[in-house]
Amino acid sequence: MQFPVVKLYTPDGRRVDSLQSLILCSGVVVASGREPFKPGSYDPQTQTLPAKLPGVSSHVQPKHRERLGRRNRGKWRVSVVTSSLPSAGTSSQVYIILYGLQGNSGPLFLLGREGDLFQSGHEDIFDINVGNIGELFKIRIGHNSSGQSPGWHCEEVRLQNLFTEEMFYLPVNRWLSQEEEKGGEICREVPVLHHGYPVFPVTLYGVSVVTGDLWNAGTGANVYINVYGENGDTGSRQLLNSKKPTTFCKGQVDTFTLEAVHLGHLEKVVIGHDGLGEGSGWFLEKVVLTDSLKDVEYTFLCNRWLDQGEMDGKIVTELYVSDGLNYSTRQELEHKRMEIWAVERWKFQKGNIVQLFCKLTGKCVRLHPDGTVDALGDKRDKQGFFDMRLKRGNIRVFRSLPHPQLTLAIAKGRVTALENGGSLCELQVQIHPNRCVSLESVQIPGYLVTFDTEGHPADGATGYSGLCKEFVVHVKGMLRDGAVIMLNSSVSQALCITRDGRCVGTGRQAEESYFRVHKVCPGVCMFQSLHCPDMYLQVKGGQCNGRGTGDCYSHFKVEKNYQTGSLSLESVKCSGMFLGLLPDGSAKPLVHTGVSNVMFYPQVIQYGREKPTGTSATPIRWQCKISNQKLYMSYMFKTRAKSKTFADTITEVKTKRLEPLVSSDDEWTVSVVTGYPGTQAQVSLWIYGSEGNAGPILLEKSNRDTLFSPKQEDEFQLAMTNIGEIYKIRIGHDGTSDHPDWNLQSVSLRKNKDGPTLQFSVNRWLSRNHGNGDILCEVAAMKEDGQPIFPVVKYQVTIYTGHLNHAETQSPVLICLYGERGDSGLRLLHKAQLANTFRRGQVDAFELEAVSLGKLQKVLLCCEAKNKSDYWYCEKVIIGEPGGGSEYIFNCESERWIPFSSEGVVKTGIELQVQGYNDF
């Protein structure tokens, strides 16, 4: 029978009208259409419902005592005592669940007159009907955390079986509150005592939730879990109070504790989220539960999206326990290997020319004409090129390209080169989760291609200590002109240009993520979307997107990472800035600090054309190549010329100092000293020099929890291309996390290991609640006489909002000033003389503190309105120099609404050039 479901009820007739109520329903729900609830025997163990609903009995009535006894069977009297502590009462709805050996009652809400129940020092009495649940062994009491004061301190629960008149006294004496200092739990379980001992004891379960290492895998939604065992379940519990500042982030393990009456052997968990908030989708890798009483660990593998926009659209899943720790570990490892093999097997196609890079030596494996083998080859050494030959399954033969008679083999327990080695040359490719491979002999199972620290062959059957058995496979010719490739950002995601021109790392590994490679000159390429042919990857205006047109902003220098098998794309126009990804998967120009967010794993869909050589190349094609190279060299010349002009602006400073300032070439160590308090927000750094700038540099490590703690110094390593002589830095945070406020003491930059150091004394708050309310600041580099190269000044920013209807906005407005000496960075305009800013016809004044920019050239004005009703109408901007000096006037020529639409794309910012200049 099928019918549209309109309403849900619990088996005892209570309406289920919210997600929270549904999650709290342990067991069966009754679905109905528009008709009211009909009482019945809704037993989950019964396969069919009764043929007809209970009606008036036609049987002879039993005696009154028997009728009274049957009427009281399953009925209990519940007395709930609220403690006399201050604020012990609650405004929430309280429920109770009784668990017996034959079932449970489900959640029964203890209702009465609103405001009269569960007040401090009161006892509230209720009669409930739980049905036949067998011998009672525990209760769960909790509330729905609603109202103005939901926290509750329950002192005791007393139960009387009205059929047997047996009494149970269950002391609770606990807070039921989401506040961490009060335990963070809104329900408690209490065991029933038989002969002075609990049937099952109370235990603490450790719950470790592993979020997948995929882009945008994290969630900000509320996550719930229900654990089932042979002795019932824990009920739905919200996972709160993790030790991490932000829970359920990409690649993160969040640990919680869950108190419950012991469940015995665990069988399954039901876990999910409420889907609230933007981007609530979540990729759950696994859940690990630890039974502290039995010292047993249970693993529940998931490896799927809980997202309404992915897979089957479900946001709740049921996971069953893996059989044994060793089995679950093997199962998980095998799953990861299968995932990696699916995206790496293209490297092992017939005819591919490959190199095998030894992880231990950092060199490639090579075969010499005399039959010797080592792992000491340079990446350009042709002795290390192999022609791939297929056998069966994942078995391959690696034939030397310069010496076709030789193949890689394992003989007498060691790697060697053989002529016509037969089955000794057959090697089984074993993929690892880090994308490396091991090569095992088919003829002699258990023996692997192995090298020692010197790069010489070693016994292939010994352990891993001091030996290398893992190799990174690099395929030659991946980026030939015209090739079609994917740039995989994870095992199941790829870099993708969306229809609206955004660049994201969360694309599907499908045609929508294909790029065509256009070779500009050696080492420099453009990447054109195959799905949207008029769109190219580009870095422009501090943004990374797919709105490139194939000009110089779309040129990327390709950096090959031989230790990982990945590629990194450095913008040619914005030297030192790489195409990178933020945790939500959105693309952004970033400095390469060795973190994986700037690394992409290529996958060739179709190989491009061979590079033309000698007279075999057609004149037209060769002429095109020369033209492209001239264009590139012309662009580079112009870039250098512009840099030189910029450097001229600090000529005066250069002539005053005795020693040259520190150049920004090579490796740098960044040291950040935190005062009190520290911050848990994401910190970024910008470095400005006479030849350009670098940033934003995300200051992060694998363990973010320990960064920027009070009274702590944190060090970061970064490689920075030459930006000339450093004259200022900008540092700040994004204001996220529960504790963003930061007292920053100082920053220092040290060149190389023992090189000179630049000291930047800060000593200020970066906080919306303290100091001047800014969460970023600029600090000037000092000359040898202790004076700043350029002074820190306070610009007076005056904003004129238009007089049109609905010209005002309540959305954040930001501004960035550009001058001869760089820019101020995008700043939030938040502290004005008027309480309500950006009202219709209003003039608002702000201060913006920055290292002096010299003569101003333009401003970038942004309004982050989400709805058209909050768009902003600006007339003009006036920037005043400190001390009543010059004023720069920036008119909105078209008096444009911000945001605005251009070529179908909504843009939140507008650039305004200087229109006027007043010199006082």
N, C-alpha and C positions, 0 to 999 in steps of 0.2 A: 504494500500500500504506500502511495506517495501523496503528500499534501504539503502546501506551503507552510513553513513554520513561522509563526508570528510571536509566540511567547514561550518562555522557558520557566519551569517550576522545579523545585526540589520534590522528592517523593512524598513529603508531608504537606505539600501545597503552598509553600512559600515562593513568591515570585522572584526569579533571578533577573534583575534589571540592570546589571552592570558587569563589566569585565572582572572587577574585584570579587563580586558575588559568585561569578562563574568559577573563578580560580579557587575560591574557598570551598566549592562543592566537591567534597571527597566522595566520589562514587557516581551515582546515576542522576541525570537530569531528565525531566519529562517535557517533551515537546508538544505544543498544541497549536491549533490555528487560532481563530478569533473566539472560539467557545471558551467558557470558564473552565477552571481545573476540575477534573473528576477524580475523586478518591478511588484508589485501587491498590492492588498488590504489585508494586513495581519493584520486584526483587530481581537484581541483576543476574542471579543464578538461574532464574526461571526463563525458559526459552520463549514462552508465549504468555500473553496477558490472559487473565480469566475471560471466559466466554461472555459473561455478563457481570456488570458491576454489582457489588453487594446491595441487596435491597432489604425489604422488611421480611424477617424470617417467618416461615410458616410452621416451624417446629414448636414443640411444646416447650414452654419456658422452664429453665431449670430453677432450682431453689435459689432464693435471694442471696445466700452466702456464696454459692458457686458463681452466680451471676456477678456479684460484687468482686470476687477474686479474679474472674476472667477479665473484668473491666479494668482492674488495677495492674494486670500483667503488662510489664514494659513501661509502667509509669513511675516517674521519680520526682522527688521534691528536691529542689536545688536551692541552697542558701549560699549567697555570695557576700563575703565580708570585705568591705573596703577599709583600708587602714586609716588611722587617725593622723597620718603625716600631713603637713601643709601641702595643699594642691594635689592630694592623693586621688581626688575624684576625677571623673572623665566625662567628656561630652560625646564620646564615641558610642556606637552601637556595639554591645558586647555579645559574643556568641560562646557556646560551649559544645564540645564534641565528646561523646562517651565511646570508648573503645572496649569491646568485649571479644572473647575468643571466637565468636561466630559472626562478627561484623562490627560496624560502627553506626552511630546515629546520624552522621552527617552534621553539618553546622546548624545549630539551633540558636537563633537570636533570642536573647532574653529581653523582651520588650515590655514597655509600660508607659506611664505618662512621662513625656519628655521633660528633662530637667530634674526629675525626682529620683532617678536611679543612680546608683554607684557614686554616691557622694561620700566625702570624707567621714569616716567613723560609722557609716551606715551598714546595715545588713539587709539585703534584698532577697526575697523568697519567690520562687517560681515553681510551677508544676509543668513537667515536660513528659512527652511520650516518645520513647526511643525504639520501640519494637523489640523483637527478640534478638539481642546482640550477644547472648551467652554471658559467661562469667566476666565481670568487669575487671580490666587490668590497668587502664590509664584514662586520663581525661586531657583534653586540650582546651584551654580557655584563652580567648583573645578578643580583639576589637578591630574595627575597620579604620581606625586612626582618622576619624572625621571630627568636625566641630572646631571650636576655638581653642580648647584645651584637651587634646586627645590623650595625653599621657595619663596613666592610671597605675596606682599601687594597690595590688590585690593582696589581701592578708591571708584569706582562707576560703576554701570551697567545701561545703558540707553536702553530702548526698544521702538521701533516704530512699531505699527501694520500697515503694508503697505496697508491693505485693508480699515481700518477705519481711518488711519493716527493718531490714538491716541498715545500719548507719556506717558511713565512711567519712572520715575527717582528713581532708587533703590540704596541708599547709602550703601556701604559695610564697608569701612574703617577698615578692619581686615587683619591680617596675615593669610595666608593659608600655614601652615608649620607643619611638624611633630615634630619640636623642642618644648619641653615642655614650655619654657619661652615665646614662641610665640603662645601658645594656643593648640598645638598638633593636630589641625584639618587641613585637606587638602581640605575640602569643607565647604561652608557656605550657609545657607538658608536665604533668604530675603523675607519678605512678601510684597505683592503689596498693596498700599494704595488706598482706595476708599473713597472719601470725607474726606481725611485727616486721616483716620483710617485704620489699617490693617484688611483685611478680617479675618485672623486668626493670633493671636499674636505669637511671638517667645517665646519658653519656654525651660527650661533645664530639661532633663530627667535623673534621676539617674538610672544607669544600674549596678545591682549586679549579677555577674556571679559566680555560685557555682560549683566548680570542685568536683567530687565525691571522697569519702574517700576510694578509692581503690588503691592498689599498682600500681605504674607506670601510675596512672590516669592523671597526669599532662602532659602538652605539651609545647614545646618551639616554636611551629609554630605561624604564624601570624593569629590572630583570627579576623573575620569580623562579623558584625551584620547589619541587615536591619529590621527596625521596621515598621509595617504596621498598619494604623488606618483608621477610616472612612474618613479622609481627606488626603489620600495618604500615602506616606512612607518617611522614612528618607534617603533612598539610602544606599548603602553599606558603612559602616564606619568601619575602623580598630580600635579595642579597644586598645588604647595606654594610657600611663601615669597613670597607677594605682598607688595607694599609697604604694603598696607592692613592695619590691625590686625585687622580681622575681614573674612574673605573672603566673596564671593558674597552681599552684602547688597542689599536693594531699591534699584534704580536705580543700582547701582554698577558701575564698570569696574575689573576686576582685571587686572593685567598680570604676566605671567610670562615667563621665558626657557626655551627648550627647545633643548638642544644635540643635533645629529644630523648624520650624514653627509648631504650635500645630496641632496634628493629630486627635484630638477628642478622641472618645473611641477606645482604642487599641484592635486589633483583633488577630495579630499573629506576630511572629518574624522569620526571617530566619537567622540562625547562623551556622558558620562553620569555618574551617581553611584551609590554603593553602597546608598543607601536607609537608611543607619543613622541612628539618632537620631529623636527626636520632631520632627514638622514638617519632614521632610527634603525634601519636595516643592520643586521649583525651576522658576521660569519663566525660561528662557534666551531672550534677545532675539537675540543674534548672537555670532559668534566672528570676530575679525580677526587674521590671521597676517601677519607682516612678515618677508620673506626679506632678511636683512641683506647677504647676498652679492650678490644681484641688485637690491636696493633695490626690491622689488616687494611690493605689498600685496594680500592675498587676503581676500575677505569671504565668510562663510558665514552666511546668514540662517537663523534658527530660528523665533522668535516662537511658542513653544509651551511647555506645561507638561511637565516631566519629573517626573511624580508618579503614584504608584500609585492615587491617588484622583481623578485628573483625566483627561479625554479618553480615550485608549486604554490608560492605565495604564502606559505604558512609561517607564522611567527612563534609557534609553539611546537616542540618536537618531543617524542618519547624515545629514550635511549636505554638499551639493555646492557647489562654489565658484560664485559669481555671475560672469557673464562681464563682466569689466572693472569698474573702480572706479566710473566714471560710471554704468554701467548698474545696478550694485548700489545706489548711492545713490538713483537714481531709483526703483528697485524698492522700496526700503525706505520712501522718502517716500510713494510711492503706497499702500503697504500701510497706513501710519499714517493717511493721509487717508481711506481707505476705512473704517478702524476708527472714526475720529472722526465721519465722516458718518453712520455707522449709529446713533450715539447722539445726534447733533445735528439730524438731519433733521426731527424732530418740530416744531422751531421754525418750519419753513418750510411748514407745512400751510396749506391754504386757510382764510381767515377769521381767522388769528392776528393780533393787534395787537402789533406789535413796535417796538422802538427800536434804533437803530444808534448805538453809542457809539464815538466816535473814540479810538483808543489814544493818539494824540499830544496831543490837547487835553483829554481826559478829559470831554468834553461830547458831547451827542447831536446827530446830524444832523437838521436841521429844514428844512421847506419853507415859505416865506413866501407870502402871497397874491399878491405881485407877481411870483412865479416865481423869486425868488432862493433860493439854497441856501447854508447854512453849517453848521459843526460846532461851534456855540457854545451849544447849547440845554441848559437845566437838565433834570434827570431828570423834573421835573413839567411841563415845557413841552409842551403838547398839540400844538404845531407839529411836534414830533418823533415823533408817533405815525403808524405806517404800517399800512395794511390789506394783508395778504399776498394776492397773486393768483398762481395756478399757471399755468404754460404747459406745458412739457414737460421731462422729465428734471430737471435742477437749474436750470432757467431760471425766474425769478420776476419779477413786476412789483410794485413798492412804491408803492402809492397812498396819498396823504396822507389821513389820517382826518378832520381838520377841513376840508380842502379837496378833496373827492372828485374834482374835475375835474383835479387836478394829480397827476402821477406823477414819480418820480425817473427821470432819463434822462441819457445822455451824448450831447451834441451839440457839434460843432465842437471835439472833443477835451477838453471839460470837463464836469463834472457840472452839471446844471441841472434845472429843473422844467418839464415840458411838459404841454399839454393835448392829449389824443388824439395822443400822440407815436408811436403804432404801434410798429414794431420798435426804435425808438430807446430805448424804455422797457423793453425786455427785457434783463435783466441776468442773467448766468450766475454762480451762487454757487460760489465756490472756497473749500473748507474748508482750514484750516491745522492742523498738529499741536497748536498752542496753543489750539485751539477758536475762533480768530478766523476771519472770512471776508473775502474780497476780492470785489468786484462788478465783473465785466468786461462790457463792451458786447458784445451779440450781433451788432449791426449793424456795429460797428467793432472787430474783434478786436484785442486788445493794449492797448486803452484801458480803464483802471480808474477807478472812483470814487476821487478823490484830493483831499486837502486839505493846505494848508500849515500851518505852526506857528501862524498867526494864525486858523486855522479857516476860511479862505476857499478856494474851489475852485482847484485847480491843474491843470496839464497832465497828463492821465491817461496819457501815454505815456512820461514821464520816469522816471528811476530813483527809488530809495527815499530817497536822501539828503535829510534835512530834510522829508520828506513822509510823510503817513499814507495807507496804502492798506488797512489792516486795521481791522476793526470787530468789536466784541463785540455779539452779538445778544441782547437782553433781551425776553422775552415777557411781556406784561401779563396779570394774572389767573391766574398760576400757582398761587397759594396761596389761592384762594377756598375758602370753607367747603364741605367735602364733597368736595374734589378728591382724586383718587387720583394719587399721584406716586411716582417713584423718586428717591432721593438717590444718584446715582452717585459712587463714590469713585475710580474710574479709568475707562479706556475700556471695560473689560470687567467691572467689579465694581460692586457697590452696597451701601449700608448695609442691614443685614438683622438682624432679631430671630430668634434660633434658638428651637427648641422648648423648650429649657431656660432661656430668658430672657436669654441673653447677647446682647450687641450687637456685631456685627462688621462690618468694612468689606470682607469677602471674599465677600459673597453674590453669587449669580448674578443677572444682570439679567433677572429673570423674576418670576412672581407672588409667589414667596416673599419678595421684597424690596419689595412694594408697601406704601405707607403712605396712610392716609386722613387728610386735613388737617381739624383742628377749630380753627376760629378762636375764640380766647378774647376778644380785643379787638384793636384796630388794632396790627399789628406783632408780636402774640404768638399762637403756635399750639401745638397739641398734635399728635403724630404717632402714629396708631394702626396697628398691624400689621394688614394685611388678611388675612394668612395665619393669624395667631393673634389674633383680635379682642379678646381680654381683655388684651392686652399693649400698653403705651404706652412710648415712649422716655422715660427719666427720668434725672436726675442726683441722686443721693442718697447720703449717707454716703461721699463721696469716690469713688463708683463710677458708671459710666455703663452702664446696661443696659436691657432691655426689660421689666422687671417693674413698670413704672408702672401705676397704676390710674386715671389721669386726674385726679389731684389736683394741687396746686401744684408738686410735684416734676417734673411732666410738662410744665410751661409753659416754652416757649422763645421768646426774642426773636430774630426772624429778621433777620440782617444781610446785606444784598445787596451783593455785591462786583462793582460794575459794570465794573471793569477786567479781571475774569477771567470774568464770567458765572456765578459760583458763589454759594452761600449758606453762611453760618456760623450755627450755632445756639448762642445764649448762654442758659444756664440763668437763669431769672428768680429762682428761689429761691437759687441760689449765684451771685450777681452776679460777673461777670468770668470765669467758668468756661465754656468752650465744649466742645461735644461734639467730641472729637478722636480720632485713631487713632494707635496705636503701630505700629512697623514690621511686627509680626506680624499687623496688621489688627484687633486687639482694641480696643474703644472705651474711652476714658478721659477724664475731665474735664481739659481743658488750658487754659492761658492763650493767647490769640491773639497770636502773635508775628510774624504775617505768613507763616508757613510753611504749605504746602499741606495739612498734616495736619488742619486744622480746616475745610477747604473741600470742599463737596459740590456736584455739578453736577445741578440738577433736571431731571427728564424727566417731562412730564405724560402720564399714561395716560388720564385722564378729567378734564375740567374740572369745577369745582364750581359752586355757585350764585352768581349775581350778588349783590352787596351790595344789600340792600333800600333803596329810596329813596322819600321822600314817602309818599303815601297808598296806593301800589301794594303796599306790604309788608303782609302779614297781621299782625293784632295779636299772635297767639300767637308768631309767629316773631320779631317785634320785641321782644316781652317777654322771650323767651329770650336775645336778644342783650344787653338791658339787665341781666338777671340775671347773665349771665356777666361783664359788665364790672364790676358791683358786687362780685361775688365776687373778681375780680382786684384791685380797688382796696382792698377789705377786707384781702386778703392782703398787699398792699404796705404798708398802714398798720401791720399787725402786725409785718412785717419791720423797718420803720423803728423801731418802738417797742422791739423787741428789741435793735436796734443801739444805741439810746440807752442802754438799761440796761447794756449791755456797756461803753459809753463811760464810764459813771459809775464803773466799777471803777478807773479811772486818774485820778479827780478829784484825788486827793492829789498826783499827779505834776504835773498841770496848774497847780496853785496855787503850786508851788515854782519853776517856771522863769520867766525874764523874757520870753523870746520864744517864740511858738508853734512847735512842731515842724513838720517838712515834711509837708504833706498829699500824698496819693498820686494826685491828679488828673493827667491829661494824659500826655504822652510821657515815657518814662524811658530813661536809658542805664545799663546794668549793666556794671561793670568788674570783672573777676576777675584777680587777680595770683597766678600760680603760682610756687612755690619750686622745689626740686629733690627728687625727680623730679616730672615731670608725669604726667598720666593719659590713657589712651585710652578710659576708661569713659564712659558717658552721665551727664552732670551735670544735676541739677535744683535749682531754687531755689524757696523759699516765702517770701512776704513777709506779715507780720502787722501789722495796724493796728487802731485803736480801733473801726472800723466793719466789720471783716471781714478776710478774708485773700485772697491770690492765690497759686495754685500747685496742683500742681507746674508750674513753668515750665521746659521743656526748653531748656537753653542749648546750642543747636546752630546750625550754619550749613551751607551746601551742601557745603563742603569740611571734613569733620570731622577729617581727618588732622592739620591744623595747630593744632587747638584744644588749650589747656591744656598746651602744651609747657613745658619747664623755663625759668624766668626770663622768662616771657612774660606780657603783659597782654592779655586778650581783652575785647572790647566787644560788647554785644548791645543792640538796640533793642527796646522793648516798649511797648505802649499798655495802661495799667492803669486800670480804672475806680476811682472813689474808694473807698478802704478806710480812710479816716480818717488818723489820725496814726500813723506807723510806729513800732513799738516793738521789733520783733525780726525776724530772718531765720533761715531754716534752709537749709542747703546740704549737698549730698551727692551720691554717685554710686551706680550700681547694681552695682558690683563686677565688671562684665563686662570682656572683652578680656584679652589676655595680660599687660598691664601696667596694672592698675587702681590700684595704690598712688599716693597723691596727697599732696603737701605743699602745702597751701593757705596763702597769706600773708594776703590781704585781699580784701574785697569792698566796692565802693562803689556807691551809687545816686545818680544825678544827675537832677534834675527838669528837663525841657525841655532846651534847648540850653545856656543859660547860667545855669540855675537853681541853687539850693542843692544841696549834696551831703551825703549821709549816709555816713560812713566806718565800716566794720566790720572791726576788726583780728582776724584768726583765728590765724595762726601755729601751725598744728598739722597732724598727720597725719590723713588720712582713709583708713584702711587697716586691713585685718584682721590685718596682720602687724606693724604698728608702732603706737606710741602706746597708746591705750586699746582699740584694736581696733574702734572705730566707724568707719563709712563715711559718717556724716553728723553735723553738729553744729549747735547753735543759738548765735547771737551777738546780744546785746542792743544796741539803739541807745543812744547816750550823750547825757546832758544836757550843758548848756553848761559845767558845772563838772567834766566829765570822768568823772562817775559814771554807771553804767548806769541806765536807767529802771527796769528790774526786774533783780534779780540772777540770775546763773546758779547753779543749785543742783544737788546730786546726790541724787536720790530713791533710797531703799532699797526695792527690789522683792523681796518674799518670795513664792514660789510653793509651794503645797501640792499635791502629786500624791496622788490617792486610793489606797486600799488594796485596791481590787478587783483580781482577776486580770487581767493584761495591761493595767493602767492606764498603764504607762510608754509613752514614745514616744522615738524617735530622730530624729523630724522637726523642722524648724525651728519654734520658738515665738516669736511676736512680740507686742508689747504697745504700746498707745497710751493715754496718759493725757490726760484732758479736765478742764479746770478753768475758773475764771472768765475766764482770759485766753487762751483758745484750747486748743490741744492740743500734745502733744510730737512728733507724727508717729509712724508705725509703726516700732518699733525691734526689732531682733533681739536676743533674750536669749541671749548667747553666752559671756559671761565670768562664771563662777560660782566659788564657793569650792571646790566639789566637781568632780572631773574628769568624772564621768558625771552628766549632769543629767536631770531629769524621770524618775527611777526610781520604781517603785512604793513608795508610803508615804514618799517623800523630801521634804524641805524644801530648796528651793534659793534662794539669795540673790544678787541682782544689784544693780548700780548703773546708774541712768539719769540722764544729765546733760542738763538743759534749762533754758531761761529760766523763772523761777518762774511757775507757772500759777495762783497764788492758791489758793483753796479748791477741792479736787478734787471732781468730780461723778460721774464714771464712768470705766471703762476698757474698751478693746476688746482682747480676748484672742484670738489666732489660732494655729492649728496647721496647718501646710501638709503634712499627711499625704496621700500618694497612695494608699495601700492601707488597707483597714479594719483589717488586722492591726497598723497603727501609729497608730491613733486614740488620743487622749490623754484621760485621765479626771482632771479638775481639781476640787479641793474648794474652794479659796479663794485669794484674792490679798490681800496686805497691803502698802500703800504707806506708807513712813515718810518724814517730812520730815527734812532734814539737821539734825544737832546733837541728835538724840534728841527732836525735837519731836513734833508730832501724828502719829497713825497713822490711816489710812483702811482700813476692812475691806470687801472685796468678796467676798461669798459666792456660789458657784455654787448657787443655790437648788435646782435640780433635780440638782445634781452631774452636770452634763451631759458627755457625751462630745463631744470636738471633733476633727474636724468632725462636724456633725450634719445631718440631713435635715429640711427644712421645706417642706411642700407640693410634695414631689417634687424639690426643689432642694437639692443638697449645699452647705452653708455652712461655710466654714473659720473663721469668727470669731463670737464671742459678746460682746454688750455686758453689762457688769455695773455696776449702780448701787451707790452707797455704801450699805452695810448697817449699818455701825457706825463709831464715831469715838472714838479714845482720845487725850486731851490730857494729855501728861506735863508 
